[in-house]
Amino acid sequence: MARQQAADYEQKRALITKEAAKLFASDGFDGDSILDLATACNTSKSLIYHYYSSKEEILFDVMNAHMELLLDIVQDLEVKDNPPADLLRQLSRGLMQRYTGAANSQKVLLYELNNLPKPQQNEIITKQRHIIDFAEDLLKRAAPTTRMDHGALRAHVMLFFGMLNWTHNWFKPTGAISRDDIADMAANTTLAALK
């Protein structure tokens, strides 16, 4: 008979990935060991291996959990009928809401992708491309008369994400400008460049 999972199995995995995100964001993936992670989780190395078979598997879960939250935003917007410019602003606000409080996961996603095995890298990249393609489609529909080719439009989309993705380095939720204001600035700047 197969061994049953403990009732708190998923909560324990979530705690491990949360602590891993902190460590990997602070020291880099190569800067910490499973023993370091076990110490941060106040548990044993063998217990970490009970939940995960490798450090790479933990890294994948950190990134994948973050990507799934970002994809949820896109999936909610894909079924809406709002004007594309409004949807871009909603996307921008949704991403900023997720980034706020998830700086560690965002940093790991941005800096540690190459430490994943190729199949897991491809899975994360596929999810990233889905979000990027959605934003590009919104821009194309928001400015149907633009003369930009695909390359130029894609560059504007990547600049849009560049404005948002790096906010973990400087944005302060208690600062003078709200996360919605930042999100609107990024969306409006991108939209204005298409005119």
N, C-alpha and C positions, 0 to 999 in steps of 0.2 A: 504494500500500500504506500502511495506517495505521501511524503511528509507534508502536513498542512502548514501554511504560512501563519505566522502570528498575526493577531488582529491589528497590531500597530506596524506591520511590515512596511507599508507605504510611507507612514509618518517617519519611520527611522531612515528610510532611503532619502526622504525629503530633507531631513536634518543633515545627513551626510552631504548631500549636494549643496545645501546652503553653506555649510562650513567650507566645503571644497571651493565654492565660488569665491568666498572671502580670501582663502589662501592663494588660489591661483591668480586672483586679481591683484593681490599684494606682492607675491613673490614670483609669479609666473608658474606655468605648469611644471617646468623642470626644477623649480626652486623648492618644491615640497615633495615629501614622500608619503606613502600610506601611513607610516608611523606618525608623521607630523599631523596628518588628518585625523588619525585615531586620537591623538592627544587633544586636538582642538574639539573633537566630539566627546571627550571625556570617556573614551571607551578603549577597547583593545584592537590591535591590528587584525587579529583573527575574526573579530566581530565585523569589521569593515569588509573583510573578504567573504563573510557570510552573505552580505547584501550585494556586493559587487565583485566581479572576478578580476578586475584590473583597474588601474588608475585611469586608463583611457576610457573605460566604460563610464566611470564617474564623470569625466570631462564631457563625454557625449551627453549624459543626462543633464548636466548643468546647461549646456548650450541648447539642447533639444527642448527642455522645459521652457526656456526663455523664448525660443522661436515659436513654440506652440501658442504662447500667450500673444505674441505679435500677430501670428496668423489668425487668431480669433478675431482680432480687430478687423482685418481684411475681410474675413468671411462674413462678419456682421454688415460691413459696408457693401459687399458685392451684391446683396439682395435689395439694396435701397435704390429708389428712383430719383434721388435728389440731383440737382445740377452737379456736374463733375467738379467744378471749382469748390462747391460746398463739401463734396465728399473728400476732396484733397485736404481741406481744412480739418475735417473730422478725422481723417487718417493721421494728420499731423498731431492733433490733440491726443488721439488715442495712443500714438507711439510715445509721446512725451509723458502721458500718464503712466505707461508701463515702465519707461526708463527711470522715472522718479522712484526711488526706493529699490531699484534693481541695478544699481551702478556696477556692482560686482559681476553679475551675470552678463551685463552689456560689455564690460571690459574684457571678460573672458571670451565672449563671442568675437569681439573685434581682433584680439591679439593671439588667440591660441588655436585657431582652426587647423593650422598645419600639424598640430600634435595629434590629431585624430587619424585613425586608419582611413585609407582612401574611401571605402564604402560609406563610412559615417560622415566623412567630409562631404561627399556627394549628396548625402541626404540633407545635411544642413544647407548646402549651397542651393539645392532645389527649392527649399523653403524660402531662402532669401530671394531667389529669382522670382518666385511667385509674388512676393510683396513688391519687389521692384517693378515687375511687369504690370501689376495692378496700378501703381502710381503713374507709370508711363502712359497707360491707357487713359487714366483720368486727365493727364496733361494734354494728350492728343485730342480728347473730346472737349476739353475746356477751351482749347484754341484751335478749332478746326481749320481756320484759314492760315495758320502759321506755315511758313515756307521751310521750316526746319526739316532736315532729313532725320532718319532714325538715329544716326550717330549724335547729332547735336541735341536732339530731344533726350536721348539717353544720358548725355552729359548733364543736362539740367536736372534730370531725375537723381543722378548720383550726387550732384551738388546739394539738392534738397535733403537727401539722406545724410550727407556729410554735415550739414547744419545741425541736424537732430542727433545723429549718432554720437557725436563727441560732447554733448552737453553734460555727460557724466563727469567730465573734467572740470567744469566750472559752474554749472548751474546750482544755485542754492534755493531750495524750496521756500525758505524764509526770507529771501531777498526781495528787492523792490519790484521785480518783474515776475509775474506768475508764469507757471509752466504753460498755461493756455496762451498767454501773450507771446511767449517764445515760439510756440507751435504756430500761431497765426502769422508771426513775422516770417517764419521759414516758408510757409505755404504762400503767403502774399508776395514775397520776394520772388519765388519761383514762378508764380503765375504772371507777375508783372514783366518778367524777362521774356515771356512768350509773345508779348504784344508788339 
